[in-house]
């Protein structure tokens, strides 16, 4: 069962402006990565469901977050059907992110009052998602559409809350372009959490980069 309401999740997304994203098949490595972004100030994380037995890793990760990282909100991304969404919610997912707009996922998430964020790439999809109760739209892939897409959407629909993922870098230049265009928060994956050529992670570097990213976002939101 989710530890946070969808309103609480949406509020933290808007306040911190950053949703780190990653997948790792080793639960112990995943815990260290989660701790790194947490120590860097992140209070949300999207665990991308992209490997065999990913739900088992998420279960361990969420138990760790509940026990050791107060205020950390874990959700799951790359969810492609209602069955997977339901499974992850049973494991305590606080939000569900999808690469496409699927009404079946909206229904099961709404039934449990869990925030869901569908990947949309047109005004029609965005309008449909909001009719289904979506609080935060995922613009995906962000690098294809770019910041000007958000500017265009916010014209006729200033109430729309958008989170671009894909194509967002943890740099002042990249973040400024997205937030100036009207993004409410951003999702950043491999450009924030990246292994070296041997598959190892520099946890202290990930922590400091997360902190720098959040500081930049705070300055842009003033």
C-alpha positions in Angstrom: 0.0 0.0 0.0 1.2 3.5 -0.8 2.7 5.5 2.0 1.9 8.8 0.4 -1.3 10.2 -1.2 -1.3 11.3 -4.8 -1.7 14.9 -3.7 1.4 14.6 -1.4 3.4 13.0 -4.3 2.3 15.7 -6.8 3.2 18.4 -4.3 6.7 17.0 -3.6 7.3 16.6 -7.4 6.5 20.3 -7.9 8.4 21.5 -4.9 11.7 19.6 -5.5 11.4 19.7 -9.3 13.4 16.5 -9.7 12.6 12.8 -10.2 15.7 10.7 -10.5 15.2 7.5 -12.4 17.2 4.2 -12.6 17.0 0.4 -12.8 19.4 -2.0 -11.3 19.0 -5.8 -11.0 21.0 -5.9 -7.7 18.9 -4.8 -4.7 22.0 -3.9 -2.6 23.4 -1.7 -5.4 19.9 -0.1 -5.8 19.8 0.7 -2.1 23.2 2.5 -2.4 22.0 4.5 -5.4 18.8 5.4 -3.6 20.7 6.5 -0.5 23.0 8.7 -2.7 20.2 10.7 -4.3 18.4 10.9 -1.0 21.5 12.4 0.7 21.7 14.7 -2.3 18.2 16.1 -1.4 15.9 14.1 -3.7 12.7 13.0 -2.1 11.3 11.0 -5.1 12.7 8.3 -7.2 11.3 6.4 -10.2 12.5 2.8 -10.3 12.2 1.8 -13.9 10.7 -1.7 -14.4 13.0 -3.0 -17.2 14.4 -6.3 -16.1 13.4 -9.8 -15.1 12.2 -9.9 -11.5 12.3 -6.1 -11.3 9.4 -6.2 -8.9 11.4 -8.2 -6.4 14.2 -5.6 -6.4 11.6 -2.9 -6.0 10.0 -4.6 -3.0 13.4 -4.7 -1.2 14.1 -1.1 -2.2 10.8 0.2 -0.9 11.1 -1.7 2.4 14.6 -0.1 2.8 13.2 3.4 2.0 10.3 3.0 4.5 12.7 1.8 7.3 15.8 4.0 6.7 14.9 7.0 4.5 12.1 9.1 6.0 10.1 11.1 3.5 11.5 9.2 0.5 8.8 8.6 -2.1 9.3 5.6 -4.4 7.4 5.0 -7.6 7.8 2.7 -10.6 8.2 3.7 -14.2 8.1 1.8 -17.6 4.8 0.2 -16.5 2.9 -0.9 -19.6 -0.3 -2.6 -18.4 -2.8 -2.6 -15.5 -1.6 -5.9 -14.1 1.9 -4.6 -13.6 0.6 -1.4 -12.1 -1.5 -3.4 -9.7 1.4 -5.6 -8.7 3.7 -2.6 -8.0 1.0 -0.9 -6.0 0.6 -4.0 -3.8 4.4 -3.7 -3.2 3.9 -0.1 -2.0 4.5 2.0 -5.1 3.5 5.6 -4.4 3.2 6.6 -8.1 3.1 4.8 -11.5 4.8 6.2 -14.6 4.0 4.9 -18.1 5.6 5.4 -21.5 2.2 5.7 -23.1 -1.4 6.8 -22.2 -3.4 3.7 -21.1 -6.8 4.0 -19.7 -6.6 0.6 -18.0 -3.7 1.8 -15.9 -5.5 5.0 -15.1 -8.5 3.0 -13.8 -6.5 0.8 -11.4 -4.4 3.7 -10.1 -7.4 5.9 -9.6 -9.2 3.1 -7.7 -6.4 3.1 -5.2 -5.9 6.9 -5.3 -2.3 6.5 -6.5 -0.7 9.1 -8.7 -0.1 8.0 -12.3 1.8 9.9 -14.9 1.4 8.8 -18.5 3.8 9.5 -21.4 2.1 11.8 -23.8 3.2 13.4 -27.0 0.2 15.5 -28.3 -2.3 17.9 -27.0 -5.0 15.3 -27.6 -3.3 12.7 -25.4 -2.7 15.3 -22.7 -6.3 16.4 -22.7 -7.5 12.8 -22.5 -5.1 12.0 -19.6 -6.4 15.0 -17.7 -10.0 13.9 -18.3 -9.0 10.6 -16.7 -7.7 12.4 -13.7 -4.0 12.8 -14.4 -2.2 15.4 -12.2 1.2 15.4 -13.9 1.8 14.6 -17.5 5.0 12.9 -18.6 6.4 14.4 -21.8 8.3 11.6 -23.4 10.7 11.4 -25.1 11.5 15.0 -24.1 14.5 15.3 -26.4 12.2 14.8 -29.4 9.7 17.4 -28.5 11.9 20.0 -26.7 11.0 22.9 -24.4 9.0 24.7 -27.0 6.5 22.0 -27.0 5.7 22.8 -23.4 5.4 26.5 -24.2 2.9 25.6 -26.9 0.8 23.4 -24.6 0.8 25.9 -21.7 -0.7 28.6 -24.0 -4.2 27.1 -24.4 -3.8 24.9 -21.2 -2.0 26.9 -18.5 -3.3 24.5 -15.9 -1.4 21.5 -17.4 1.5 20.2 -15.3 4.3 18.7 -17.3 7.3 16.6 -16.4 9.7 16.0 -19.3 11.9 12.9 -19.3 14.5 12.0 -21.8 16.8 14.7 -23.0 17.1 16.5 -19.7 20.6 17.0 -18.4 21.6 18.0 -14.8 23.1 21.2 -16.0 22.1 24.8 -15.5 21.6 25.4 -19.3 19.4 22.3 -19.8 17.3 22.8 -16.7 16.8 26.5 -17.4 15.5 25.8 -20.8 12.9 23.3 -19.5 11.7 25.3 -16.4 11.6 28.6 -18.4 9.3 26.8 -20.8 6.9 25.9 -18.0 8.0 22.5 -16.8 6.9 21.8 -13.2 9.5 19.1 -12.7 11.9 16.9 -14.7 12.9 13.3 -14.7 16.6 12.5 -15.2 18.0 9.0 -15.6 21.4 8.0 -17.0 22.7 11.5 -17.1 22.4 11.7 -13.3 22.9 8.0 -12.3 25.5 6.5 -14.6 27.9 3.6 -14.2 31.5 3.6 -15.4 32.8 1.3 -18.1 33.1 -1.5 -15.6 29.6 -1.1 -14.3 30.5 0.6 -11.1 28.9 3.7 -9.6 30.6 6.7 -7.9 28.0 7.2 -5.2 29.5 10.4 -3.8 29.5 11.9 -7.3 25.8 11.0 -7.7 25.0 12.6 -4.4 26.8 15.8 -5.2 25.3 16.0 -8.7 21.8 15.5 -7.3 22.4 18.3 -4.8 23.7 20.6 -7.5 20.7 19.8 -9.7 18.2 20.5 -7.0 20.0 23.8 -6.1 19.8 24.9 -9.7 16.1 24.0 -9.9 15.4 26.0 -6.6 17.1 29.0 -8.1 15.0 28.7 -11.3 11.8 28.4 -9.4 12.3 31.7 -7.4 
